[in-house]
């Protein structure tokens, strides 16, 4: 059964950090979601122990190993499972700001509202 391609389904980039649809590019020119725009991809290693060099091509980003050759993003992420943790960001994170006081919830009935406006 032949199912034709639909507009927008032929190539969808996924964010390497959260696996959502990528809508923008980070500083390293990696397609990421808006929440991870400031995140950077750390140095990845191959199974052979060599570092992977980030490349951008016609079909998206990929990595190049001097011993093993070209490796796609999915395989590189499988080789480095520690990336599932929190991503690093380019900006320095500020010290935790003191939280504002907890807001209290006040319930006012309609009878009380009528008394205030008389």
Long-range contacts (C-beta under 8 A, 24 or more apart in sequence): 11-59, 11-60, 13-60, 16-41, 16-73, 16-77, 16-83, 17-83, 17-87, 27-90, 28-54, 29-56, 29-61, 30-54, 30-61, 31-60, 31-61, 36-87, 38-89, 38-90, 38-91, 39-87, 39-88, 39-89, 39-90, 40-87, 40-88, 40-89, 40-90, 41-83, 41-87, 42-83, 42-88, 44-76, 44-79, 44-80, 44-83, 45-79, 45-80, 46-71, 46-79, 47-79, 52-76
